[in-house]
Amino acid sequence: DKPFDCSADSYKGGHVLEPRKGLFTNPILYFDFRSLYPSICVENDICYSEDGRILPPLMRHLIETRKSLEEEARHSPTVAIRRVCLKLLGNSIYGCLACRYSRFYSIGLAKAITLAGREALVATAHLIKKEFGYDAIYGDTDSLMISMPSTFGDQSALNALAQRIVDRVNTGYQYMELQFEGTITELALFSKKCYASIKNGVFEVKGLDMIKRGYAPCGVTVCDWILAKMFENLTQNSDTLRSIYAYTNEVAFPQITGLQLPLSDFIITTQLSKDPSKYTNVAGMYHMQAIANHASATKQRNAFKRGDFVYYVMTTSHGAMLVNATDSVIDYTLDIKWYLTHVTGMVDRLLSIYPAHKISSIFKESSAESDYLSFLPPSIKPRASKDPT
């Protein structure tokens, strides 16, 4: 039961290209490698045996079975679920290789797989730049975003170029396969693993606060509104910022400070990734504070276990306190200053994509501004400014 030293097993995982942060309205071609890690096993004969007779045939079977069901899955939910299961099974084999507690553990094979993945991603980006002249603005493990000039042409021309790129890249592999997944027409690229995009007409958000657990719904609502406003016209940055500042000053923050929102907008949800007793450093983990307060008040030491959801609010007198997900009334006073700091951080991270953004502009120029700013931690407290824009 003793914890083991993970440093002996540490190694580089998937490669992430440094993103070109910003707002994009030009076409961006989105590519990824089909079943990258399973395909690498087949491509490079990565296996326990020297003749590659264990892992490569298994991976090939999973990949090709899943591929053969692609058309049928469009019309059958059951088959679609089966394809997802096959994908998860193939990807989980790599996880088994990297997990010290797995009976299939082999850190050498896991390292070989991730090394080949990093090399494939970087080599593909370089090839596209060298032979086609277009830059990768971002890439993560098995995917690439390739920026195109806004004057390139219509979608048919983009599709034709994408196919040429796919054909050229795939000539370098026997089994690995780059795929064209579609065109991103609008993109807000914040940082590694954090972006929002419209791809093939579908809006998608990755890695931003509002899609994660552990954030108050009142902040999620504000950020959802801001992101929608950003995508109304990504090119009108100044006008968009002014509209967002007006919204935070006149609508969002007054609703929070005036408690004009239902209690459910202040209830934060998180999920335990392990039993509470397994957490060794709980600094800043408010859900653990809520559990500790509950245990102290009720003497129930084992009320929670791994996988349980924890619902809590931040209060002025006790800090984080447990509530029920359906509560509409509580016996505590909400810590509005904490919630404003919480939401301010969410908004500031979202607006950081604008070079002209100033955190002081989130707050209106009035006597209330000093009240807002007084509780902000030094890490996000703005410099003195009289310019609301």
N, C-alpha and C positions, 0 to 999 in steps of 0.2 A: 504493500500500500504506500510505500515511500515514493515521493515525487522523483522523477528521473531528470537528469541533466539534459535539457533539450539542445544545448549548444553542440553536442556531439552529432546531432542529427540535422543541424541547421544547414541550409543551402539556399541558393537563389531559386525563386519560383518563376512564374511567368513574367515576361518582360513588359513594362509599360513605357511607351514612348512619352516624352515630355509634351503635354498638350499645348497647343497654341491658343491660349485663353482669349476669348472674345465672342462677339456676335457675328454670325455668318448668314447671309441670305443668298450666296452663290451656291450652285449645286455641289454636293459632296457625295462621292461614290463610297458606299459602305461594303467592305469585303470581310469575309471571315473564312477560316479553314474549317472544313467539315470534320467534326469529331477529332480535334487536333491531337490530343494525347493518345487515344486509341490508334489513330492513324500513324502516329510516330512509331509506335511499337511495331506495326506492320512494315512501315517504310524502312526502318533501321534494324529490323530483327532484334529488338530489345526483348530479352527473354532470360529465364533462369538457365535454360539449356544452351549449349554452344550452337546447336543446329536450328534454334528458333522454332521448336515444334510444340511449344506450350502457349505462350502469350500471343504471338502473332496470329496463329489460326483462330484462337478464341476471339481476339479483337476484330479480325476480319469478318467472322461470322456475325458478331453483334452489329457491326457497321452495315454490312450488306443486307442483313435481315431488316434492319430499320429502314434502309434506303428503299428496299423493295415494297415497303408498306406505305410509302409516301402518298401515292395517289389514292389508295383505298382509305387512308386516314382522313382525307378531305370530306368524306361522306359518312364516316363511321366514328363516333366518339370513342367507342371501345377500342378500335384500332389505333386511334390517336393516342389514347392512354398507353397502349402497349408500346408505341414508338417512344413515348417519354420514358417508360420503364427501361427500355433497351438503352436509351441514351444515358440514363442515370447509372445503369449497371456498368456500361463501358467506362464512364468517367470515374466511378467509384473504385475500379481496379487500381487506377493510379493512386488513389487515396490509401488503399490497402498496402501498396508498396512503400508508401512514405510513413505509415503509422507503425510505431515501434511495438504496439500491442497486437498487431495483426499477425496471424499465422503466415501470411504471405509477405511479410516485411522484407524489403530489400532496398536500403537507402541508395545503393549504387545504381539500381535500375531507375529509381525515382529521379535521381540527379541527371541521369542520361536523358530521360524524357524531357525534363524542363530545359535542359541545355539545348536540345534539338529544337524545342519550341521557341526559345529566345532567338536562336540563329535563324529560324525560318521567318519570324516576324521582321527582324532587322534586314535580312537579305531581300525580302519582298518589297519593303519600303524603298531600299536602295535601287532595286531593279526598276521599279515604277518611275522613280525620279530620273534614273540614268537613261532609260530607253523611251519613256513617254513624256518626261519633262514635268511631271506633276508631283506636288509635295504631299506627304502624309502629315496632317495636322494633329493626329492622335492615333494611338494604337494601344491595345491592351490584350496581351496574351495570345489571342487567336484572331483578333479583328483589327481592321485598318480603316481610317477615314481619309480619303484622298480628295483634296480640294481642287475644284475646277474653276476656270474663269467664268464669270457671270454671262459672258457673251459666247460661250462655247457652242450652244445649239439646243435643239429640242430634246425631249426624252429619248426619242429613237436614236439620235446621235450619241447620247450618253450611254444608252444600252449597248450600242455597237462598240464603243470604246471599252466599256467594262468587259465585254466578252473577249476583246483582243487582249486585254490585260490578263484575264483569267487563263486564256489559252497559253499565253507566253509564260506565265508563272508556273503553270502546271506541267510544262514540258521539262521542268527541272526535277520533277518527282515521278516516281513509279506508282505510288499509291496515295500520297497526301494530295488533297484537292482544295484549292482556293475556290470560293464561291462568291458571286455577286449577290448581295442581299437586298440591294435597292438604293435609291437616291434620297439623301437627306436634303430637303429644300430649305429648311430653317434650322439653325443650331445655336444654342447658347452653351458654350464650353467653359466651365468654371475652373476645373482642376482635374487631376487624375481621378478617374472613376466617377466624376460628377458632371453631368450635363443634362440638358433637355433638348429634344429635337422633334422635328416632324419628318418622319421617314415613311415613304410610300403613302403619304396622306394620314399617317397615324401619329398622334402626339405621344411621346415617351419621355419619362423622367428617370434618371439613374443617379443614385447616390446623394441626392439633396435631402436636407433635413426633413422636409414635409412628408417624405415617404418612409421615414425611419420611425421606429418606436422610440419612446423616451422624450418626445416633444409634445408640449401642450397643444390640444386642438385649436385653441384660440390663435396660437402662432402659426399653425398649419393653414388655417383659414386665411390669415393675412398673406402668407407666402404664396398660397394658391392664387389669390387675387393678383399679387404682384407679378407672378410668372405669366399669368394670362395677359396682363397689361403689356408686359415686355414683348410677348409674341404677337400682339396686335399690329405692331410695326417695329421690327427690329432695327430699322435704319434711323428712326426719329428718336435718338437717344436723349436729347435735351428735353423734348416735350414729354417723353415717357417718364423721365426722372421727376419732372415737375408734377406730373399727375400722381406718381407714386407718393411723393412727399406730401401732397395735399391729402391723399387718402390716409396715410399714417397719422398725420396731424389732426385731421378733422373727423375721421371716422374710426379707424382701428384702435388707436391708443385711448381716445376718450371712451370707447365702449369697454375697454378693459379696466381703466381706472374707475369708471362709473358703475362697474359690475352690471352692465347692461346685457351680459351674455348668460346663457344657462350654465349651471354648475358643470355640466358635462364638458363644456369647453375648457375647463380648468383641470380636469382629471387626466393625469398622465399615465400611460400604459407602458409597461415593459415586461419582458419575459426572462425568467431565470435560466441561464445556460448551464447552471449546475446547482447542487444543493447549497443553501445559504451557508452551511458550516464550511464549505470548501473555499469560500471567498476569503483571501488573506488580507487584501488591501481594499477597503471599502470607501476610501476618501473620495468624496464627490459623487458617490453612488447613492442617490437619494432614495431609490427603491429599497436599498438595504437599510437605510436609516428608518424608513417607514416600517419595515419588518421588525427591526430592533425595538422601535417604540411600541409596536403591537405586542411583541413578546414580553416587554417589561410591564405593560398594563394588564395583560391577560394571563401571564405565566405560561403561555403556550410556546414552547421552544422549538417545536418541529411542525409548525403549521404550514410551512411551505417546502416544496421540493423542486428539483430540477424540472423545467418545462412549464411550471405554473406561471400564470399571468399575475402581475402585481399592479394594482390600481391605487394611485395616491394623489394627494393634493399637497401643496406647500402652504404652511400656515405660519402666522406671526409668532405664535407662542411655543409650538412644539416642533417646528420644521416640517419634515415630510411625515404625513399621516395617512394610513390606509383608509380607503373608502371602497364602497361597492361600485361596480361599473354603472349601475342604474340609479345611483343616489341622485336626488334632486335637492336635498337639504342636508347640511352637515352642522356639527356643533362647534366648528372652529372658524376663526377669522382668516380668510385667505390672505396670503402675503403678496399683495399687489405689486410691491416694489420688486420682489423676486420674479414675478411673472413678466413685468415690463423688461427687466434685464434679460430674461430668457428669450422673449420675443425680439428684443432689440438685436441680440446676437444672430438670430435666424435671419432677420431682415438685412442686417449689415453684410452677412456672408453672401446673401443672394445678390445684393446690389454692388458688391465688390467688383463685379464684371464690368461696371461702368467706370472709366478712368476719372470722371468728374464727380463721382459720388463722395459725399461727406456725411459722416454719421450724424453730425450736428443738424443736418437738414431733415432728419427724421422727426425732429421735435420742432414745434412751432415757436416763433419768436414772441413769447409772452411771459407773463409772470410765472406761468406753469413750467416754463423750460427749466428753471433752476430746480424745481421739484423733481422733474424727470432725471436731470443730469446728476443730481446729488448722490444717487445710489449706484450709478454705473461704476463697475470695477475699473481700475486704471488701464487694463488691457484694451478696453473699448471706449474709454472716456475721450471725447473729442477735444481738440485744441479750441481755444476761444475763437469764435467766429460770429460776425454779424451778417454774413451773407447766407440767406436761407436757401440758395440754389447751389 
